[in-house]
């Protein structure tokens, strides 16, 4: 599955970005829990989640910096 481009993330509203950040953090927590209980079947989802989270946090930080200027 192809990862969404950062340009697509930039099109989202601030509230959408915040909601997605929360959802991905929850998903990563659940993946860590599954890994600890040896139920994790798709370990590649860790990397995908971290990359998506990094994109969202980067865009959120860009917007905060531009608003402060």
LOMI-442074 format. One line per field, with one value per residue (C-alpha): residue number from 1; residue in three letters; x, y, z. Coordinates in Angstrom, 1 decimal. Example, Ala and Ser with C-alpha at 12.3 -4.5 7.8 and 13.67 -1.06 7.14 Angstrom:
<atoms>
nr	(1; 2)
rest	(ala; ser)
u	(12.3; 13.7)
v	(-4.5; -1.1)
w	(7.8; 7.1)
</atoms>
This chain:
<atoms>
nr	(1; 2; 3; 4; 5; 6; 7; 8; 9; 10; 11; 12; 13; 14; 15; 16; 17; 18; 19; 20; 21; 22; 23; 24; 25; 26; 27; 28; 29; 30; 31; 32; 33; 34; 35; 36; 37; 38; 39; 40; 41; 42; 43; 44; 45; 46; 47; 48; 49; 50; 51; 52; 53; 54; 55; 56; 57; 58; 59; 60; 61; 62; 63; 64; 65; 66; 67; 68; 69)
rest	(unk; unk; unk; unk; unk; unk; unk; unk; unk; unk; unk; unk; unk; unk; unk; unk; unk; unk; unk; unk; unk; unk; unk; unk; unk; unk; unk; unk; unk; unk; unk; unk; unk; unk; unk; unk; unk; unk; unk; unk; unk; unk; unk; unk; unk; unk; unk; unk; unk; unk; unk; unk; unk; unk; unk; unk; unk; unk; unk; unk; unk; unk; unk; unk; unk; unk; unk; unk; unk)
u	(0.0; 1.4; 1.9; 0.1; 2.2; 2.9; 1.1; -2.1; -1.5; -1.1; -4.6; -6.2; -7.6; -6.0; -8.7; -8.4; -4.7; -5.2; -7.7; -5.5; -2.5; -4.6; -5.8; -2.4; -0.9; -3.7; -3.0; 0.7; -0.2; -2.4; 0.3; 2.8; 0.3; -0.2; 3.5; 3.9; 1.2; 2.6; -0.5; 1.1; 0.6; 1.6; 4.8; 5.2; 2.3; 4.7; 6.8; 3.8; 2.3; 5.4; 5.8; 2.2; 2.6; 5.8; 4.1; 1.2; 3.4; 5.6; 2.7; 1.2; 4.6; 4.9; 1.5; 2.2; 5.5; 3.8; 1.0; 3.5; 5.4)
v	(0.0; 3.4; 6.0; 9.3; 12.1; 15.0; 17.2; 15.4; 15.9; 19.6; 19.8; 18.7; 21.1; 21.6; 19.7; 16.8; 16.7; 16.7; 13.9; 11.8; 12.3; 11.0; 8.0; 7.0; 7.3; 5.1; 2.6; 2.5; 1.9; -1.0; -2.4; -2.2; -4.0; -6.7; -7.1; -7.5; -10.1; -11.9; -11.3; -9.0; -10.4; -7.4; -5.8; -3.6; -1.4; 0.1; 1.7; 2.9; 4.4; 6.2; 7.6; 8.8; 10.3; 12.1; 13.6; 14.9; 16.3; 18.0; 19.8; 20.7; 22.2; 24.1; 25.7; 26.6; 28.3; 30.2; 31.3; 32.6; 34.7)
w	(0.0; -1.0; 1.7; 1.3; 0.1; 2.4; 0.0; 0.8; 4.5; 3.9; 2.5; 5.8; 8.3; 11.7; 13.4; 11.0; 11.6; 15.4; 15.1; 12.9; 15.3; 18.2; 16.1; 15.0; 18.5; 19.8; 17.0; 17.8; 21.5; 20.5; 18.3; 21.1; 23.4; 20.8; 20.4; 24.2; 24.3; 21.2; 19.1; 16.6; 13.1; 11.0; 12.3; 9.2; 10.6; 13.1; 10.4; 8.5; 11.6; 12.6; 9.1; 9.0; 12.5; 11.4; 8.4; 10.5; 13.2; 10.7; 9.0; 12.4; 13.5; 10.2; 10.7; 14.3; 13.2; 10.4; 12.7; 15.3; 12.7)
</atoms>
